[in-house]
């Protein structure tokens, strides 16, 4: 929109173009204009051990309630142990949480130099380390809080009731404290473990060191004690006995009162990360290693190994806890999962009872599934394909790849090694999802495409193998792109050698083959392959898509071409040559727009009907990773290696929003219901939702420049239930509402005359109100009804008679008294009050008064003008008309009011000398404004006639 800075005021004044609204100098906003951080999905736990709490209520028949608190980075989550349902999530701490503890209803978390206390998910108290160093381990010890510093040289003791720092215990040089443990029945005493393999018993009240347990007595081989650290401590049901785990894999059951080791066990694979003693009467010790295995030891048999659960977690196990009084073991791991293991008998192997898990490697490909916007398909480098629920975390699941656990146990190998390679391409159609497989995937460096069924949550029935010439020595490339047609009947797969095959999703039979042909002659030479060898005809397919009606198949190649095939005849109809290599394509089937990511950092949009490039979007400072259309195909959201998420307006081709995240977003997807944008990032295992502000508030779609980028933190897990969170979206508003340039301002220019937006009939009615009333006057008085209504009162007697006199007497009693009549006569109307207030305030344009006057009906305005009988009231009204004429506003309204007012009170105005000056001022203003209006009309008519004659 152009700007015009002409400010000449010489007559006649000319109409000017509207100037653009000045941009706000404060370009840095706290949040993006279009998307607001909402919440994170798929986060269960991390490497910080969870905290278990059991609660028993008097009279309860369903057993104790189990609560788990897991760490989510800077936040924590509380889970209900019965069904592993999420109760609530705490707010973000200033720094990542390093340790958790529970005390009744309170949750304690150490974050940097702070220890924060939460009640019902809200921060209520915060303790600060006076040394300003980070705290690593905390322990609630009665009314005291114990914390270790990061360097392991000090232990701080706070009083939780007063919040005061009671004391600081300094450890001797060569002792690096890493863990605190309270042995049962030991009053005011705690065990402190070190990274050197030794252990000390301290009295907190007297601040004295009672005893030191040397590493030589705890370990079997003292020669290796320098590199062996204590990594786990556990309390046993027996008094004075604790379990100690070392980084070397050795386990000691130790009597701290007698300073004697009772048993010794060793796990061969990795160091010990967690220990837990069974508390329901069976002497069993559970240990977990850094490789994800869980071992069960029979303490009655001298520490004999009962069972070894290999691959219990895909990463290191961070915590183990037996539920008190139950044969259930809870474990958590660095693979972002919490699992419950049930022991049907003391000697049987444990079986997985229930679990809650997510990706344990960052997802690199996410796509919304279905049309309701409640599920997201996510693929990760952990070789899994998961369905993440947006509505409820308990509905998320991993699509099964078969009975891998049994195979892995038989072969003694990790489950992850048996899974398929990571998914590299994904496509689906929900049209026939209830009948047969509906998802098709391609995997890294594999020459096959696989089908999946969402209904059964598992791998599908068919594997589509792409093979070209069956001659000996023919190269077989990997599948690079897949597509499921909109009807759900066909699945199409394309390979790196130029093979495009179409299969039936129900039967798995090959139906059609599309021949990409040789490379066109007009393709730039730098994209051509070397002519020598058999690779001359091999053209790598980078993307494939089909339209909504199965008429056109579009395929992109690495040499920079977009190829259009007839879907039914498989004939190549058209080839569009791009100036750069096509990395991937995405088709919006409803609009027929094809977005092509090119290697020259330009995003090109192709219309598949005209088969031409209709938009070119640039400005990227890094390789484009992924894109997503909005459901109405108006927006295009992109992510690139510069860690910026951009939103383009497709009709105008302009950038309307961009924000920078703390880590690069690897994939983006837009909800089919247009309410959320989902992103995945390189350093997080979660999926992050961003609420679309345009769904809940008015958002300006002005174009912006790259310098307007804002840094935004990733969304966090919310501390409210899902339903409340969705309802809270209605309150989303933009912090800075920019002026809409498409809304007409009240006054375009000071030299122009502005009319009201009211219809002409209103002013015509006010001018001719007397004529209209005379015309609508009834010709004859109304006649009395022949028969009186049944509800009139009657008099007693033989003949029916109505008590009319009695009713008239009651009406006379209800008439107002003279005092009420005088009070009503002396009261002022709202019209007169607004006129008096504007006159007393010496208003320049009487804006409020005229807004009220324009809202009155013609009959009400006529009555108000007739009520201006005093000299003072008439003077104020004449002044109001004069000021409104000077402001060049409401010209026709002022003319109507003036004509009616002069006609009503002309004789009074002429006979009073006090009003002579006001009338002369009004006449002068009226003359000037009339001449101005005539000049504007003449200028406009002259311009119009000139344009009409020259056309």
Secondary structure, 3 states (H helix, E strand, C coil): CCCCCCCCCCCCCCCCCCCCCCCCCCCCCCCCCCEEEEEEECCCCCCCCCEEEEECCCCCCCCCEEEEEEECCCCEEEEECCCCEEEEECCCCCCCEEEEEEECCEEEEEECCEEEEEECCEEEEEEECCCCCCEEEEEEECCEEEEEECCCCEEEEEECCCCCEEEEEECCCCCCEEEEECCCCCCCEEEEEECCCCEEEEECCCCEEEEEECHHHHCCCHHHHHHCCEEEEEECCCCCEEEEEECCCEEEEEECCCCEEEEEEECCCCCEEEEEECCCCCCEEEEEECCCCEEEEEHHHCCEEEEEECCCCCCCEEEEEECCCCCEEEEEECCCEEEEEECCCCCCCCEEEEEEECCCCCEEEEEEECCCCCEEEEEECCCCEEEEECCCHHHCEECECCCHHHHHHHHCCCHHHHCCCCEEEEEECCCCCCCCCCEEEEECCCCEEEEEECCCCEEEEEEEECCCCCCCCCCCCCEEEEEECCCCCEEEEEECCCEEEEEECCCCCEEEEEECCCCCCCCCHHHCCCCCCHHHCCCCEEEEEECCCCCEEEEEECCCEEEEEECCCCCEEEEEECCCCEEEEEEECCCCEEEEEECCCCEEEEECCCCEEEEEECCCCCCEEEEEECCCCCEEEEEECCCEEEEEECCCCEEEEEEEECCCEEEEEECCCCCEEEEEECCCCCEEEEEEHHHCCCCCCCCCCHHHCEEECCCCCCCCCHHHHHHHHHHCCCCCCCCCCCCCCCCCCCCCCCCCCCCHHHHHHHHCHHHHHHHCCCCCCCCCCCCCCCCCCEECCCCCEECHHHHHHHHHHCCCCHHHHHHHHHCCCHHHHHHHHHHHCCCCCCHHHHHHHHHCCHHHHHHHHHCCCCHHHHHHHHHHHHHHHHCCCCHHHHHHHHHHHHHHHHHHHHHCHHHHHHHHHHHHHHHHHHHHHHHHHHHHHHHHHHHHHHC
